[in-house]
Amino acid sequence: MRSRGKLAVAITVASVFFGYQFLIHRISISGNLTPLYAVLALAPFIIAVTWLFAIELGLRTALAIVFTLVLLCLVAARIFGLPQPAVILGLPHVAANSFLLWFFARTLINRREPLITTIARRVHGSLPPELESYTRHVTVAWSLFFALQITCSIGLYLFASLEAWSTFINILSSPLIVVMFLCEYTYRVLRYREHRSSPFDGLRIFSNDPPASKSSKAR
């Protein structure tokens, strides 16, 4: 029963998410950007910024900062008018991929441990040299992936139709992340069978109950 409940929740979340994406896509290609549509398009961006501020500053401070920023934007829009629709409609995609690019790529400089290496070490314990090298390459691959997302968005907006650009950022962007993840996971399972793990283990390490490593299991 619990698994059915989780499946129902997952289906509901996926349906709402993709329904929202298709709605924003229709708004994008309509060329009719009203203040309400602008709020709908920016809602995920506003929620994400609030969450990031809340992690560092607390929820009340985060809400106060975001509310002030939104109010200032509304005043600016009232005085100067709404910006080009592409600025508002494309901002969440560019901002999300820019953040993820920074989140992954920052761990590749200044002799830091790559992000995927850190995750793999938390899951498996100590890593052999070949797996350390592989996880570094995967971190580079994800960084390039997010950079390509941004590049394709800008390129399509400049040189393709509005519908093609909107289809990419609103319809194809998220499935491409899933495809990228599944391809990498499939290759890893086939190439490193002795280090097989659940695709959800990497997510669990960010919770309070990280997966036990093989070394700890052996004890």
N, C-alpha and C positions, 0 to 999 in steps of 0.2 A: 504493500500500500504506500509506503514511504517513497519508493522508487517511482510509482505512478504519479505521486504528488509532485516530485521533483521534475518529472518529465512534463507534466502539465504546466508548471511554472516556467520551464525552459521554453516550451512552445509559445506560451503567452508573451513572454519577454521578446522572443524572436519575432513574433507577429507584430507586436507594437513597434519594435525597432524598425523592421523593414517597411511597415505601413507608414511610419513617420518619414523614412527615407524617400519613399515614392511620393508622399505628399510634398516634400521639399523639392523633389524633382519636377513635379507639375508646376509648382510655384516658380521655379527657376526658368522653365521654358515658356511660361505665360508672359513674362516681361512685366507683370503687374505686381510691383512690390509695395504693399501697403504697410503701415506701421505694425499691424497685427501679424502680417506675414514675416516681417523683420524680426519680431519677438519670437515667433515660432522657429525661425531659422537659427537664431542665436541662442535658443534655450539650452541646448547641450553644452555650448561653450560657456555660458553663464554658470551652469551647474558645475562644470568641471573646474572653473576658476574659483568658485566658492569653496569647493572641496579642497583644492590645493591650499587656499588661504587658511581654511579651517584646520588643516593638519599642522600648520606652523603657528597660527595665531589664536586658534579657538573659534568655535562656531559663531559666537556673538560678534566678535571683531570682524570675522570674515563677511558675515551678512551686512554689517555696517559699511565695510569698504566696498563691497560689490554693489550695494544699494546706492551709495554715493557715486560710483562710476557710472552706473546705469542712468542715474538722474542727470549727470553731467552730459552723457551722450544724448539723452533726450532733449536737453536744453540746446545743445549744439545742433541737433537735427532740426529743432524748431527755428533756430536762427538762420542756419546755413542751408537747410534742406537735407533730405536723406542722401547719403553717398550713392555712388553707382551700385546697382543691385549686385553685381559680381563681388564687390567688396564685402557685403554682408553675407551673401549666399556662399561665397567661397572661403570666408574666414574660418568657420569651424574645421573644415578639412585641412587647410594649410596650418592652422594653429595646432591641431591634434598631431599631425605628422611631424611638424617642427619640434614639438615637445618630445615625441617618441624618438626622433632622430637624435636630439640632444641627450635624452635619457640613456640611449644605447652608446652613442659615439663618445660621450664624455669618459666612459670607462676604458677607452682604447688609448688614451693619452696619459702622459706623465707617469708612465709605468704602473698604472692602476690595473687591478684585475678586471678583465672583461666581464660584463654583466652575466652572460650565459655561463661563463666559467664559475662565477660565484653561485649561480643557481644550481649548476650540476654538482658543485662541491657540497652544497647543503643537502642535496638529494642522495648522493652516492658516497659522501665522505671523501677520502683521498682519491685523486684522479691520476691515471697513468699519463705520461707525457703526450702520447698521441691523442688522448681525449682532451687534454688541456689545449693542444693546438687546434683541434677540431672546434671546441667551444669558442675559441677566439675567432675562428673563421666564421662561425655562425653569428657572432656578435657583429662582425663586419658586414655580413650579408644582410642582417636586419637593418643596420644603419643605411646601407645602400638602398634597400627596399623603400624605406621611408623617404629618403632623398629623391628617389625616382617618382614616388607618389606626388611629391611637391612639384617636381620638374614636369611631369605629365600634366598635372592640373594647369600649370601656367602655360605650357605649350599648347594644350588643347584650347584654352581660352583665347590665346592670341591667334592661332592658325586654323582652328576648326570651328564647327558650328556650335551655337549655344547649347543645342540638344546633346551633342557629343560630349561637350565639357560637363554638362550637368549629369549625364548618364555615368560618366566616369567617377565624379566625386560623390554622387549620391547613391548610385546603384551598384557599381562595381568595386568601389574602394574597400568596403568591409569584406565582401567575399574573397577578394584577392589576399587579404590578410589571412583568412582561413586556409586558402589554398597554399600559401607560403608556409604556414605552420604545418599543415598535413604533409607537404612534400618533404620538409626538413625532418619531421618526426618519422616518416616512413623510411627515409634514407638512414637515419640514425639507428632505428630498430634493426635494419638489415645489416648495417655496417658494424655496429657495436652491440651484438646480441647479449654479451655478458653484462652490459650496463643498461639493460632495458628497464624502462620505468613508465609509469602512467603519464599520459599527456597532461594530467592535472596536478602532478607533483610539483611542478614549477610554480603553480599558482598557490599551492598550499603553504609554501615556505613564507609567504607574506602574511599568513595568519598566525595565530598563537599556537598552532599545532602542526609544526613542520613534519614532513615524512621522515621516518627513521632511516638512517643510512645503513648500508649493508654492513659496515663495520660495527655499528651499534647493535644490529640484529645478531651478529655473530657472537657477541658477548652474552 
